[in-house]
Amino acid sequence: MTESLPACFPVYEAAFALQVPALLLFLAYTIRPRRALAASATALLTASLALHIAFTVCLGAASGGLPLSSAFEAVSLWGLCLTALVVAVEWRHRLGLLGAFLAPLSAATLLMGFRFAHSASRTAPGLGDAWLLAHVALAMAGFALFTAAAGVAGAYLVQDRQLKSKRIDALTYELPPLGSLESLLVRLSAAGALTFLCAVAAGFVWRLRLGVPLAAWDPKVAFSLGVAGAYAACLGRRWRGAMGGRAFALACVALFLVLFFGIYLVDLYFGGHAFLRGGGG
């Protein structure tokens, strides 16, 4: 069973289409680090972001509210937030190699949206409730921050390995110093953890408004709290100096993979939120 595509869906397709050449230009930059390649890639990504914003506005106008009522709309917001982060990082640091780590994640998120766009979505109880909208919006923003953190962690690990092996090439000079990368990684991870916890809190309020006890077992809530707690624990160890920069970067990559695949597996094998199964009764 599939649901009909929104009338403005071609705008989303165009936004994704612009991400593909941007990604190719960023990858070409890793082979021949010319500033023109990175600048062109960033310009294409900015145009993709503008189209994605227009698509989101179109969805909101059609629904008469925030477009967060389906899995596709949630993933679309995730992709929008992530693309905005990539564009912001690139325009701020003007370092094409960092974009080469982040752009594939942005394109992959939009690509994932096509799968949800052609699938029927289960209607959630309390649809349109402000706390539900806040829950979804904050969760997608948290996902975007964790995804960007994983990309920066990858850049950190590459820079760290090159410096330790004393193989200094042109690309090494294109990345920020390790200290700057780690500072950005910590800020993204901390913002992601805080945003994710706020999303969980908004979800709890939504549950209470539906009459669902907070103590009721829910696999998706348990998984989300576990991931947020793991990020918080790693951040605490890093701030205390008990975890080195390389170990922290590896942990961010590992936790992102757990989050990315874990959410899908929880939905697949446990049916997502327990109180939404069977029509949300």
C-alpha positions in Angstrom: 0.0 0.0 0.0 1.4 3.5 -0.9 0.3 7.0 -0.2 -0.1 9.7 -2.9 2.9 12.0 -3.3 2.4 15.7 -2.5 1.9 17.9 -5.5 5.2 19.7 -4.8 7.2 16.5 -4.6 9.2 17.4 -7.8 10.7 20.2 -5.8 12.1 17.6 -3.3 13.4 15.6 -6.3 15.1 18.6 -7.6 16.7 19.3 -4.2 18.1 15.8 -4.2 19.2 16.1 -7.8 21.4 19.1 -6.9 23.0 17.1 -4.0 24.4 14.5 -6.3 26.7 16.8 -8.3 27.6 18.6 -5.1 28.7 15.3 -3.6 30.7 14.4 -6.7 32.5 17.8 -6.6 33.3 17.4 -2.9 34.7 13.9 -3.7 36.7 15.3 -6.6 38.1 17.9 -4.2 39.6 15.1 -2.1 41.6 14.1 -5.3 42.5 17.5 -6.5 42.1 20.1 -3.7 41.1 23.1 -5.8 39.1 25.8 -4.1 36.8 26.2 -7.2 35.6 22.6 -6.8 34.6 23.2 -3.1 33.0 26.5 -3.9 30.9 25.1 -6.7 29.9 22.1 -4.5 28.9 24.5 -1.7 26.9 26.7 -4.1 25.0 23.6 -5.4 24.3 22.5 -1.8 23.0 25.9 -1.0 20.7 25.8 -4.0 19.5 22.4 -2.8 18.8 23.8 0.6 16.8 26.6 -0.9 14.6 24.2 -2.8 14.2 22.0 0.2 13.0 24.9 2.3 10.6 25.8 -0.5 9.3 22.2 -0.5 8.8 22.3 3.2 6.9 25.6 3.0 4.7 24.1 0.3 4.0 21.0 2.5 3.1 23.3 5.4 0.8 25.4 3.3 -1.0 22.3 1.9 -1.5 20.8 5.4 -2.2 24.1 7.2 0.5 23.5 9.8 3.9 22.1 10.4 4.6 19.3 8.0 5.5 16.6 10.5 2.5 14.2 10.2 4.2 11.3 8.4 7.5 9.4 8.4 8.4 11.0 5.1 7.9 14.5 6.4 10.0 13.7 9.5 12.8 12.3 7.4 12.5 15.4 5.1 13.0 17.6 8.1 16.0 15.6 9.2 17.5 16.1 5.7 16.7 19.8 5.7 18.4 20.3 9.1 21.4 18.3 8.1 21.8 20.1 4.8 21.6 23.4 6.6 24.3 22.3 9.0 26.6 21.2 6.1 26.1 24.5 4.3 26.7 26.5 7.5 29.9 24.5 8.3 31.2 24.9 4.7 30.5 28.6 4.4 32.0 29.2 7.9 35.2 27.1 7.5 35.5 27.1 3.7 37.1 23.7 3.8 36.0 21.4 1.0 37.5 18.3 2.7 35.2 18.7 5.6 32.2 18.9 3.2 33.4 15.7 1.6 32.7 13.9 5.0 29.3 15.6 5.6 27.8 15.9 2.1 27.4 12.1 1.6 25.4 11.9 4.8 23.1 14.8 3.7 22.5 13.2 0.3 21.9 9.8 1.9 19.2 11.3 4.2 17.3 12.8 1.3 17.6 9.5 -0.6 16.1 7.7 2.4 13.1 10.1 2.1 12.2 8.5 -1.3 11.6 5.2 0.5 9.2 6.7 3.0 7.5 8.9 0.4 6.2 5.8 -1.4 5.1 4.0 1.8 1.8 4.4 3.6 2.3 6.0 7.0 0.5 4.9 10.2 -1.7 7.7 11.7 -0.7 8.7 15.2 -3.2 9.6 17.9 -3.2 13.2 18.9 -2.0 14.2 15.4 -1.4 18.0 15.3 -0.8 18.3 19.0 1.9 20.9 19.7 3.8 18.5 21.9 3.9 15.8 19.2 5.1 18.4 16.6 7.8 19.5 19.1 8.8 15.9 19.7 9.2 15.1 16.0 10.9 18.4 15.2 13.4 18.1 18.1 14.1 14.5 17.3 14.9 15.2 13.7 17.1 18.2 14.7 18.9 15.9 17.1 19.4 13.3 14.4 20.9 16.0 12.1 23.3 17.1 14.8 24.4 13.6 15.5 24.9 12.9 11.8 27.0 16.0 11.4 29.0 15.0 14.4 29.7 11.7 12.8 31.0 13.4 9.7 33.3 15.7 11.7 34.5 12.7 13.7 35.5 11.0 10.4 37.4 14.0 9.4 39.1 14.1 12.9 40.1 10.4 12.5 41.6 11.0 9.1 43.6 14.0 10.2 44.8 12.2 13.4 45.9 9.2 11.4 47.8 11.3 8.8 49.6 13.3 11.5 50.6 10.2 13.5 51.9 8.5 10.4 53.8 11.7 9.5 52.3 11.5 5.9 51.5 15.1 5.5 50.0 15.8 2.1 48.0 18.7 0.6 44.7 17.4 2.0 46.1 17.5 5.5 46.4 21.2 5.3 42.8 21.6 4.1 41.4 20.3 7.4 41.2 22.4 10.5 43.7 21.6 13.3 42.8 18.6 15.5 41.8 20.9 18.3 39.4 22.8 16.2 37.8 19.6 14.8 37.5 18.2 18.3 35.9 21.4 19.6 33.3 21.3 16.8 32.7 17.6 17.4 32.1 18.2 21.1 29.7 21.1 20.4 27.7 19.1 17.8 27.5 16.1 20.1 26.5 18.1 23.1 23.8 20.0 21.1 22.6 16.7 19.7 22.3 15.1 23.1 20.5 18.1 24.6 18.1 18.4 21.6 17.4 14.6 21.7 16.6 14.7 25.4 14.3 17.6 24.9 12.6 15.6 22.1 12.1 12.7 24.6 10.7 15.1 27.2 8.2 16.5 24.7 7.3 12.9 23.8 6.6 12.1 27.4 4.2 15.1 27.7 2.5 13.9 24.5 2.1 10.5 26.0 0.6 11.9 29.2 -1.9 14.0 27.2 -3.0 10.7 25.5 -3.4 9.1 28.9 -0.4 6.7 28.6 1.4 6.2 31.9 5.1 7.3 31.9 6.0 3.9 33.4 4.5 2.0 30.5 7.2 0.0 28.6 8.1 1.4 25.2 11.0 0.0 23.2 11.6 3.1 21.2 11.7 5.4 24.3 14.1 2.9 26.0 16.4 2.9 22.9 16.3 6.7 22.6 17.1 7.2 26.3 19.9 4.7 26.0 21.5 6.4 23.0 21.2 9.9 24.6 22.7 8.5 27.9 25.6 7.0 26.0 26.4 10.3 24.3 26.1 12.1 27.6 28.4 9.6 29.2 31.0 10.0 26.5 30.8 13.8 26.7 31.2 13.6 30.5 34.3 11.4 30.1 35.8 13.7 27.5 35.2 16.8 29.6 36.9 15.1 32.6 39.8 14.1 30.4 39.1 10.4 30.9 38.6 9.9 27.2 41.1 11.0 24.5 40.1 12.9 21.3 40.5 9.8 19.1 38.5 7.6 21.4 35.8 10.2 21.6 35.6 10.5 17.8 35.4 6.7 17.4 32.6 6.6 20.0 30.7 9.3 18.1 30.9 7.3 14.9 29.9 4.1 16.6 27.0 5.7 18.4 25.7 7.3 15.2 25.7 3.9 13.5 23.8 2.4 16.5 21.3 5.3 16.3 20.9 5.2 12.5 20.4 1.4 12.3 18.9 1.0 15.7 15.9 3.2 15.1 15.1 1.3 12.0 15.4 -2.1 13.7 13.3 -1.0 16.7 10.6 0.0 14.2 11.0 -3.2 12.2 11.1 -5.8 15.0 9.3 -4.1 17.9 6.8 -2.0 16.0 8.2 1.4 17.2 6.2 3.1 20.0 4.3 0.4 21.9 1.3 2.7 22.5 0.9 3.4 18.8 0.5 -0.3 17.8 -2.9 -1.4 16.9 -4.1 2.0 15.8 -2.8 3.9 18.7 -5.3 2.7 21.3 
